[in-house]
Amino acid sequence: MERWLVISLMIVAYLGLTLWVGLRAGRGTSSTIDGFVAGDRNFGFLVMYFVTGATVFSAFAFLGGPGWAYSRGAAAFYILSYGVLGMAPWYVIGPKVARIGRSLGQVTQAQFLTGRFQSRGLSLLIALISIAALIPYITLQMRGAGIVIEAVTDGRIPLWMGAAVAYGIVLVYVLVSGVSAVGWTNTLQGVFMIAIAWTLGIYLPYSLYGGIGPMFEAIISQRPELLELPGLAASGEPWNWAGYSSAIVVSAVGLTMWPHLFMKAFTARDERIIRRTVVWFPTFQLFLVPVFLIGFAGVLFVESLERPDFILPHLILNVDLPVIVIGLFCAGALSASMSTGDALMHATASVAVEDGLGPFARLEEARQRLLIRVLIVAAGAIAYFFAVTEGVSLVVLLLTSYGIIAQLAPPVIAALFWRRATTAGVIAGLVAGGATALLFFFWPELRPIDLHEGVFGLLVHVPVLVLVSLLTPAQDEALVESYVNPPRTEP
């Protein structure tokens, strides 16, 4: 039997296993919105750990990470840096958000914010910002799945078909089981990701160079610029420290604010599980070490590659590996893509219904669930259209989304810790910060210094929020107290 056919059968088997887990996950969950969106607030530590880690490390890490290490060298280390920094604030923020959400019945990020800053317009604004950031992120995951399947089948299954098959499976289990499917499939996929990444990250350097040490010695002698921080920019010239540092800052801030991760605070069984997840999260970061090793392994082995995101499948297919190992690699890469894509599609539809439509129309729970399911399909269709269209690198696509979503950080911090913040201040800050980020994204030549557009947005956002809040009447003290100092609901 031909290699590509064996690999295709292994892909089918893996997708079948994922579908089975996803469908079974929802059997014990209630048919309420709380069940579909928040898993009846019953996720334990194991599921929270994997749903957090596997959701964060997606196709961009499994494919874009090696692609950056291969083409831009040390620049890829920004991914490791922001992951460590981004989760740390959640140790303090997460339990408070969970406590408030449980007491007020909240299941989305916008519901949390509009509970403090009561405005239907604000809810719609947050929904639009969230959807604008989530769609490119879903696109990234679909492209990742398509890239892998196209490469390992020697092009017999093109990118458009591979992405359609993988995400057809995702659609089915998310539509049926909601966030419970996201949680349990992420657990399965997280295990696959870690195991495959470490296997390949150790094997490839030894196979190509005789070890990890000899690999870096060879790179130092022939391509030393790749191991000098902060690495190379997309142009191939050295990346400056301003650009590197601002990418870390925006990504770290954005990581805490992603709606699909923020919403998981409402799924935890109790606050201690959130804290334990944050403490243990850095162990999931170890997943990136072998991912970078894979990219560096290709530096001297592959002289040039038109699409650096293909470096991992390119190496797999050009090193003498057993077909079963190639099939397992494909399962690992699909795990990375699907474990984030399912959470993103679920979050996009939930945000659209709960935050975009909910404040303006009274909907019965059955109709809300139906609308969420319809919009899951719609979000997937829009992302799929962009996924099969040639675009920029996976990491660049992700960085763009982070610049948008980082603008949600000031309102969240203000809601929890600043008593004087007002609705008018939050809305003005969001509009000013978002407009600034978009301005410098579309017209980068206007940037006075080489910083990420999201940083410029925050530099405008925070002063506007503070100034407008101080110029407008303070909020009701009881409402403010319920957020700044929420009553504990557990021992």
N, C-alpha and C positions, 0 to 999 in steps of 0.2 A: 504494500500500500504506500502511495506517495506521502512524503513528509507533510505537505500542506494539508492533506486530507486527515491524517492522524491528528494534527494540531487542531484542525477544525472540530473534530469529534471531541477532543478534550475541552475546547471552548464551550461546546454545546453541553457537555456534562457539567462543567462549572456553572454555567448560567442556569441549568436545571436545578442544581443544588441551591443556588442563591434564591431562585424563585420559590422553591419548597420552603426554605427558612422564612422568607418574607411573608408568604401566605399563612404559615402556621403562627407567626408572631402575633397576629391580630386576633387570635381565637379567644383569648381571655380578656380582651379590652372592650370596654363599654361602647355603645354606638352613639355616644354623645360627642359634642365638640371637644370637651375635655379629653375624651378618649382618643379621638382622631388626631388632635393637634398636640396634646400634652401627655398622651399615654397614661391617662388617669393619675398623673403625677406619681408614678410608681417605679421609676428606673432606679436600680441598685448601682453599686459601685462598679461592677464589671462592665455593665452596659454603658454607664456614663463615661468610663475611662476610654473604651473603644469608640464610642460615638463621638467623643471629643477629638481623640487622636486621629481616627480614620477620616473624620470630616475635614480636619485641618490639612492633613497630608493627602493630597489628591493627585490627579493626573499631572498637575504642575510640578509636584515634587518628584514623582516617579519617572516622568519624562522630561519636564522642563528643568529639573534640578541637574540631572546628568548633562542635559544640553548646555546649560550655563557653565558647568564645570569644564566641559569639553571646549567650548568656544570662548568663554570669558574668564575661566580660571577662578581665582580667589573671589571674584565678584559674587559667586554662588553662596558664599558663606553668610551673606545677608539673610538668607532664608533661615539658617540656624539661629542667628542672633535674634530676629524678631519673634520667633516662636517662643524663646525663653522669656523675653520681656513681655510679650503680649498676654500671656496667661496669668502672670503674677498678680495684676490688679484684681483679677476675678476672685481671688481668695477673700478679698474684702467686699467687693461689689456683689458677687454671685449670691451669697447667703441672704443679703438684704433684698436683692431682687426677688429671690425665691419666696422669702417671707411675705413681702408685699403682694406678690402675685397670688400666693395661696389665700391670703386674707381677702383679696378683692376679686378673685376669680379671673385673673388675667392669664392670657396664653400667648400674647405676642409682645414685641418690643414697643410698638406704638401704643398699645393699651396701657403698658406700664408708664410711658411718658405722658399720655393724655390723662391718666389718672391724677397726675400732679398738675400738669399744665393743660387745663380742660379747654379743648378747642377741637372741633371737628375738622377745621382747616389744617391744624397741625397734624392730625391723624392722617389725612390725605397726603400731606406733604411728605411725611415719613414713609408712607406706603410707596409713593412715587420714587423717592430716593432709594429705598430698599430694592424695589423692582429693577431700577436702572442699574444698580450694582450687581444684582443677582443673575440677571440674564447673561451678561458676559461670562460670569463664573460658570454657569451651566454649559455655555458654549464651549468653554475650555475643557470641561470634563468629557463632553461628547467627542470633541476633536481628538482628545487623548485616546479614547476607546477605539475610534476609527483608525488612528495612526497605527496602533498596536496590531489590530486585526489585519489591516492591509499589509503591514510589513511581514508578519509571520506566515501569511498565506501566499507570499510572493505576488501580491497584487490581485490574486484571483477573487478575493472578497474586497472590493474597493472601500475606501474610507466611508463613503455615504451609506453603504450597506452594513458595514460593521457597526457604525454608530447607531443605525436604526435598530439593528437586532439587539444590541446590548441595552439600549435605552427603552426598547419595547418591553423587555423584561422588567426594568426598573419601574416603568409606568404601571404595569400590572400589579406588582406587589405594593407599591405606594398607594394606588387607588383603592386597593382592597383593605390594607391593614394600617395605613397612615403612619404615624411616627413610631409605632411599635415595630413595624417592618424596618424602618430606618435604623432603629436601635440594634435589633438582633442581626440584621444583615451586616451592619457595620462591625459587629463583633466578629463574625465569620471573616469578613473581608480584611479587617485589621490584622488578624492572625496570619492570613495569607500574605499580606503586604510585608510584614516584618520578616517572616521566614524566607520569602523569595529574595527580598532585598539583601539580607545578610549572606545568603548562599551565593548570589551573583557578585556581590561586592567583594567577597573574599576570593572566589574562584577566578574571576576575570583577570585581576592583577597577577595572580600566580600563573595563570595560563599564558598570558601575553609577555610578562616581564620576569617571571620567576619569584615574584613576591611584591608586597606593598612598598617596602623600602627601596628595592631596586627600581620600581616604577617611578617613584619621586626623584630618585637620583638621576634617572634618565631624563625626566622632564626638566630638572634644574640645569642639566648640561645643554639641553637643546631648546627648551622654551621657558626660560626662567621668568619671563614677564607674567606668565600665568599663575605663578605662586607668590607674586608680590601684591599685597593689599594696596588698594581695594580692587584689584583686577582690571579687566578691560570693559569699556563701554560698548554699546551696540555697534558703534562705528569701527571698533577695533583699536581705537586709541585708549590710553589709560583712563579709567574712570576716576573722577576726582572724589575727594573725601566728602564734599558737600552733597553730591548726588548719592553716594553710597549711604551716608548717614541718614539722609532724609528718606531714602527708601526703607531703611530699618524703622525709623520713627513712624512713618505713615502706616507701614504694615503692622507694627506692634499695636498702635492705637486702633487700627481697623480690625485686627484679629478679635479683640475684646468685644467689638460692636457688631460683628456680622449677625444679621437677624437669625440665621439658622442655628448659630451657636448660642446666641443670647436666649433664644426660646428654649434651649435645653435646660436652662436654670429652672424653668417651670415644670420640667418633667422629673426632677430629682425627688426621691422619696423623702429626704430631709436635708438640712443644711450641711450636716457633717459629710455627706457624700460629695457635695460640691467641693468642700475644702480638701478632702482626700484626693479627689480627681485632679485638682490644681497641683497639689504636692507631688503626685505621681506622674503628672503630665511630662516633665522633662525626660523621663525614661522612654517615652514614645519618640522624643526628639532624636534618640540614638538611631532611629530609622534612617535619618539623613546621612549618617556617616557612610554606610555602604553605598548609598545613592550617589554621593559625590565621588567615591572611589571608582564607581562604574564610569562616570564621565571622564575622570582623569585617565582611566585606562585607555580611552580612545584617542587621547591627544596625539600620541606618536604612531598609533596603529592605523588611524584614518587621517590622511593628510588634509582632506577638505570634504565637507558635507554641506550640501545646499541648504538642508533643513536640520540644524543642530538638534532639534527635539527628537530626531530619528536615531540619535547615536546609540541609545540602548538597544532597540531592536536590530539596528545595523550590526552591532557587535555580536549579539546573540546569534544572528544568522550567518556570521562569517567566522565564528569560532567553532571548532569541532565539538559540538555538544550533542548529547543524546536527545532524540526527539521529545522524550518525556520531559526533559528539563526545559526545553523551549516552550512546551505546552504549559508547564507550571509557571514559567515567566509570564506568559500571556495571562494566566489566571491572576497572578499578582498585580500586573498592570491594570487589568480590568477592575480588580478590587479597589485600587487606588482611585480610579475614575468613578466607579459606581457608588462607592461609599460616601463620596461627597455629592455627586449628582442627585442621588435620591433625597438627601436632606435639603438640597437647594430647591428642587422642584416643589417639594412639600412646603417649604417655608415661603416660596414666592406666591403660591396659590393661597396659603393661609393668610399671609399679609394682605394680599389683594382683597380678599373677602372680608376678613375681620377688621382691617384698618382702612381700606379704601372705600368699601361699600357699607360695612356695618354701621358706622356712625350716621349715615344718611338714610338708611332704610331698615325697618324692623323685619328681620328674617327669622322664620322658624328654624330650629336646629337641623331638621331634615333638609330644608332648602339650603342652609349654609353648607352642610356637608356635600350636597350635590354640586353647588357652585365651586367649592374648593376642588372637587374632583375634575370638573370641567376645565378649570383654570390650570390645574396640573398639566393636563393635556395641551392646553394653549401655550403655556410657558415652555414646555418641551418642544413644541412645534416651532416656536420662534427661535429658540436656541439652536435647534437642529438646522434651520435655514442658514444661520450664521456659521455653524460648525462646518458645513460642507463647502463653505466659501473660503477661498484662500485668504489668510490673514497674517497677523503678526505672531511672534513667538508666544508660547504658552505663558511664560513668566511675565512678559510685557503686558499681555492681556489681563493677567491677575493684578499686576501693579496698578493698572488703570482703575479696576474695580475698588481697590483699597483706598484710592484717593477720594472716591465718592463716599464710601461707607464710613470713613474716618470722621466725617462731619457729624455723625451721630454721637460722638464721644462727649463733647461739651454739654449737650442737654442732659445726658444720663448722669454725668458727674454733678451737674447743677441740681438735678432733681433729688439726688441722694445726700448732698453735702452742703448746698448753699441755700440758706433759708430765704435770701432776698431775691432769688431768681424769679422771674415772672414769665407768663405765657408770651407776652409781646417780645420780651428779650430773647426767648428761645426761638421764636419764629423768625425774628429779624436776623439772629445769628446764623440760623440754618440757611436762609435765603442768601445772605451775604457770603458766607463761607462756601456754599455750593456753587454760586455764580463765579466766585473767584477761582475755584478749582477748575471749573469748566473753561473759563477764560484762558488760563495758562496751559490747559490740555490742548485746546484747539489752536492756540497761538503761542507755542513754546518760545518763539523768538522774543516775546515780550518779557520773559523772566529776567529780573535784574541780576540774579545769580542762579547757578545751576542747582535748584532744589526741586524736589517732587512737587507737582501741582497741589497735592493734598496738603502739604505743609503750608503753602501760601494760603490755602483756604482756611486752615486752622488759625493762622496768624491774623486773619481778618475776622474770623468767626468769633473768637473769644472776646476781644475788646467790644465788638458790637453787642454781644449777648450781655456783657457786664454793664455797659453804658445804658442801653435801652432798659434793662431791668431796674437800674437805679433811678431812671427818669419816670418810671411807671409805678402805680400803686402796688404795695406789697400784697401777697396772697393771704388768704385766710389762715390764721395760725394753726388751727386744728388740722387742716389739710396738710400744711407744711410739716407739722410734727409727725404725722402718720408715715411720711416718707423719710425724713431725716432721722427719726428715732422710732422705727416701727416696733410694735410690741412683739416679744418672742412668742413663738407658738410651740416650742419644744423645749425640753430640759437642757 
